[in-house]
Amino acid sequence: MDNIKILLATYEKKTVDLSNLEQLLMPFVQSYEEFATLVLRLEDEGNLLEVKAKKRTSRKPSLAYQYRIIKHLLTEDYHKEIQRYRQSLHPAINLDNYYSKDPAIWKHDLSLILKIDQYLKQNGLPSEQVPAPERSYELVGDEKWIVEQGGKELLERLQLFHLLQIIPVSEPLMFAINQKNFQEDHQFHLIVENKTTYQGLLPALKDTAFSTLVYGSGKAIINSIEQFSIQFPIIAEHHFLYFGDIDREGVSIWASLNKKQQIALALPFYKACISKKEAKGKENQRENEQALEQFLMFFSNTDQEKIRNLLKNGYYYPQETLKTLELQRIWRATDWTSMKYKN
């Protein structure tokens, strides 16, 4: 019965037609009589409520043609189970996220949660950082679990990932430093997507208010940004800016990166790009409409429309549309510190 309740609780709609309900419950019954008995039991318990306007069948036992699924009752036992475990698990384990999750996720995670609980009760929260595979083996006996088998996501659901002092396994972050700014309370960091732009800007780094120039290496930056606080352990308020290609791929890279670390667009570079002649190509890149809308929020209405039409018609702006001297001039001449980039 628990599996049936979970199935109904996670059904995508609030109401279910009798024919769909029969298909849904088919794996649990052998005949119409068994199906009807099960549905009537769910009715009696208040889990299914007849939609009276749709009436009932003439077949015996009679069932409603449509039911409203009372989901809060179906998840009541599930929530009580979570509450019971909260009382016995290590206090660092936070189960709050599971109240709004599919109960199947809780069922899947529970055995792993118990292993983590056992580790914490025996060892407490660790005080030293170790690489993800080492911590993974300590927690569940599988060194690949955190990185390759969804362990990181589970630990984040439990709000434990950072408390467990895990060093992410990703490529090292590649950047050049400007040591003269290390004492500043506000540290600025420019991330560029492509190697040509990185090399063009590098000679100007010492003349700017930036502490680092980061080579994003395309999509690699999405994971390698996790290494930043380890590789650049300077206590300050850090401000990140990004400059990439104005194409669907470049927009998606920024949006994915922005989910992990709030990063503003280095607008003076982008504005200089869209004043140039566009390039044709990259029509086959996958569009991410949500990412594009987030990206366009940084631009004026006029520039938003220009970029939308540009991408729609199969054009783009590569970073390389700005030559080395222009890149350096923009970086040196802009008062970046007056812009309000917040974490």
C-alpha positions, -999 to +999 in steps of 0.1 A: +000+000+000+029+024+007+041+021-029+006+029-042+004+060-020+038+072-032+026+066-068-005+087-063+013+114-043+037+119-072+011+118-100+016+149-121-021+161-118-045+167-089-072+147-105-072+113-123-097+097-146-108+062-139-091+048-170-058+064-161-061+053-125-066+017-137-035+019-158-016+034-129-026+006-105-024-023-130+009-036-116-007-041-081-039-059-091-050-091-110-086-083-118-113-056-119-126-068-085-092-063-069-088-029-086-122-018-074-116-030-039-083-011-038-099+021-051-128+019-027-103+015+002-084+046-010-118+064-011-127+052+025-093+064+038-099+099+022-069+096-002-092+097-033-123+120-034-150+114-060-156+142-084-194+141-082-200+160-114-184+131-134-208+106-117-201+068-111-200+037-132-229+012-133-205-017-129-204-034-096-186-024-074-193+011-087-164+036-090-163+073-098-153+083-134-129+108-119-111+113-086-094+141-069-061+130-053-058+142-017-020+144-018-013+158+017-030+127+032-010+104+010+023+120+022+013+121+058+029+088+067+059+097+047+064+130+066+059+112+099+086+088+090+110+116+082+102+132+116+110+099+133+144+097+117+151+133+125+150+125+162+176+097+159+200+109+132+232+129+139+222+166+144+243+177+114+220+158+090+192+181+078+162+163+063+141+195+056+146+191+018+128+158+017+094+172+028+090+187-007+107+159-026+092+128-043+089+102-016+108+078-039+139+099-035+137+095+003+133+057-001+163+056-024+185+078-001+176+063+032+201+035+033+229+059+023+217+084+049+220+057+076+256+050+065+265+087+067+248+089+101+269+060+113+301+077+101+292+110+118+283+093+151+317+074+151+339+102+138+321+135+141+324+163+115+359+162+100+383+191+106+406+185+076+398+187+039+403+156+018+396+148-019+361+136-028+370+100-035+386+096-001+357+110+018+333+090-004+350+058+006+348+067+042+311+075+041+296+047+020+325+024+011+326+035-026+352+060-038+332+069-069+299+076-051+303+114-045+316+123-080+300+098-103+269+083-086+249+113-073+266+115-039+273+152-041+237+159-048+225+138-019+250+155+005+238+189-007+202+178+000+213+170+036+232+203+037+263+183+046+286+187+015+306+217+028+305+205+064+323+173+054+354+192+042+353+177+007+378+189-019+360+187-053+375+166-080+378+189-110+405+203-132+426+230-114+415+266-120+439+283-144+446+320-137+472+347-136+475+369-105+481+406-099+497+406-065+495+444-059+458+441-052+459+413-027+455+437+003+422+452-010+390+445+008+373+440-026+389+415-050+380+416-087+383+385-109+378+384-147+369+351-163+373+348-201+360+319-221+388+315-247+426+312-247+431+339-274+413+365-252+432+354-221+465+358-238+455+392-253+444+406-219+473+391-198+498+420-204+472+445-191+464+426-159+491+446-139+474+479-149+440+470-136+421+467-103+418+429-109+435+404-087+432+375-112+426+369-149+410+334-152+411+312-183+377+295-184+386+270-211+350+268-224+328+246-202+357+235-179+352+266-157+318+253-146+335+227-124+369+242-119+354+273-102+349+250-072+386+252-067+388+290-064+386+293-026+413+266-022+437+281-048+431+317-039+426+317-001+425+354+004+398+367+028+379+395+011+347+403-007+352+387-041+336+400-073+335+378-104+329+391-140+326+370-171+334+376-208+326+349-234+313+345-269+279+359-277+264+327-289+241+301-274+271+281-260+287+311-244+254+321-229+248+286-214+283+285-200+278+317-181+244+307-169+257+273-156+286+290-139+263+317-124+244+289-106+275+279-087+291+313-082+273+346-088+290+362-117+282+394-135+288+400-172+318+422-180+295+445-200+321+469-216+336+440-235+302+427-246+290+461-257+322+466-277+315+432-294+280+441-305+292+473-321+312+452-346+302+431-376+286+398-366+299+364-378+277+337-395+276+302-381+269+280-350+233+276-361+232+240-346+240+251-311+213+241-286+192+270-273+186+275-236+158+301-234+160+305-196+198+311-198+193+336-226+167+356-206+190+357-176+219+368-198+199+396-215+189+412-182+223+429-181+216+447-214+194+476-225+161+469-243+177+478-277+207+456-272+185+427-259+165+428-292+197+430-312+212+399-295+179+379-298+177+386-335+214+379-340+211+344-325+177+337-341+192+343-375+223+321-370+248+348-363+271+353-333+300+374-319+332+356-310+354+371-283+381+374-310+361+401-327+379+424-303+416+427-311+443+426-285+449+464-283+412+471-280+407+444-253+436+459-233+423+495-238+388+486-225+402+467-195+425+495-185+401+524-192+370+511-174+364+520-138+354+485-128+354+492-091+326+517-094+303+490-107+282+472-081+289+436-085+277+416-054+281+380-044 
